């Protein structure tokens, strides 16, 4: 049995050491034994487990589901692993097809806008670069990026728009939008929605602030992420 340091395991598996530590913290990769000096020591089983993890991740399976797969993988029988993996792969195929449909329609929307670009006249209300994105286009932008299935996405978007409607002010900043709430809005509700969204759309960055009775939440999707933020909150419709 080969004993490996974390850097050696990272080299052999192709997975960064920081990710391996995250897997340990998440309970997906067991804590390895350590030397008297405190250094981790991994064996070939750990290498095989990491390979299994990475294969599942390339299929788009979420870490919470991978944890269940790993629990079965640690058993003596392969059949339960295959049964669970088969169900997860089927669900992922369906979700992928739903996102493909969303992307196909989004591409059609982009093509429609593209045909209006290129006129040599001055910009005006009818110009493609001035027109606000439609609600349908915004929803498709979010749907193309989100891991939620098509059946769950409308309700999630409705939750966000109900929260938006409770804001006392909405401030757009570059690639971000800041919602300000009164003290009557429990921040626990905001935090719950943020937690749910962070689990399926990791590209969003949420910042919550409480200053006395004033409280706010900022949603940011990084450079060029404005359509996704506006789509999430249903702005510009």
C-alpha positions, -999 to +999 in steps of 0.1 A: +000+000+000+014+034-011+015+062+015+011+096+000+012+132+012-016+155+002+006+171-024+014+137-039-023+127-039-030+160-056-004+153-082-016+118-089-053+126-089-051+159-107-071+175-079-057+206-061-048+201-025-072+229-016-101+209-031-090+177-013-091+196+020-126+209+011-137+173+004-124+163+039-142+192+055-174+183+037-171+147+049-168+133+014-132+123+018-124+107+052-099+124+075-066+104+068-042+093+095-014+117+103+022+113+111+037+124+144+045+157+128+009+162+118+012+155+081-016+137+063-010+103+049-032+089+021-033+054+006-044+039-027-080+037-015-081+074-011-067+078-046-095+056-060-121+075-040-109+108-054-111+094-089-146+082-082-155+117-069-141+134-099-159+111-123-192+119-106-185+156-107-178+155-144-213+141-148-227+172-131-238+154-100-240+177-069-217+172-039-246+163-016-256+135-039-219+124-044-217+120-006-245+094-007-227+077-036-195+076-017-213+061+013-225+033-009-192+030-026-176+022+007-197-009+010-189-044-002-213-045-031-213-025-063-249-030-072-263-003-048-238+021-062-248+014-098-285+016-089-281+050-072-257+063-099-282+052-126-310+072-110-287+103-106-275+101-142-311+099-154-321+129-134-290+148-147-299+139-183-334+153-179-321+185-163-295+188-190-321+185-217-342+211-199-313+235-198-305+227-235-341+237-244-336+270-224-303+277-242-319+270-276-346+295-270-321+320-255-300+316-287-331+324-307-337+356-286-301+366-292-304+360-329-335+382-330-316+410-312-286+405-335-306+411-366-315+446-353-279+455-346-258+473-372-280+501-384-260+533-390-286+556-375-284+573-341-294+552-311-331+555-301-359+537-282-362+511-310-325+504-312-314+469-301-288+484-278-314+505-260-342+481-256-348+465-222-345+427-221-379+409-220-390+390-190-389+359-211-353+365-221-342+372-185-359+341-172-341+321-199-308+336-190-313+325-154-326+291-164-296+285-186-272+290-157-293+274-129-291+238-118-327+237-108-351+217-130-376+235-152-404+224-128-388+242-098-374+273-115-406+293-119-414+290-082-378+300-072-380+331-095-414+339-079-398+338-044-372+363-055-397+386-071-418+385-040-388+395-020-380+423-045-415+437-040-408+440-003-378+462-008-380+498+001-355+507-026-336+490-054-302+503-065-284+490-096-246+491-095-225+479-124-230+441-123-249+442-090-283+451-075-288+462-039-322+457-022-329+477+009-355+465+034-373+479+064-369+463+098-403+445+092-386+421+068-369+392+088-334+387+075-338+350+083-362+348+053-337+366+031-309+343+044-329+312+037-335+322+001-298+332-004-288+298+009-311+280-015-299+301-044-262+296-035-267+259-037-278+258-073-263+290-088-228+293-074-219+322-097-240+347-077-224+365-048-247+377-020-238+403+006-262+409+035-258+440+057-276+450+089-271+486+102-295+493+131-330+491+116-317+493+080-309+461+063-299+453+027-289+425+004-266+429-027-266+404-055-236+403-078-228+380-107-194+395-117-184+411-150-211+407-177-234+391-152-260+419-152-286+400-172-285+371-148-289+394-118-318+413-135-333+381-145-332+367-110-350+397-096-373+403-126-360+438-133-363+458-165-394+439-176 
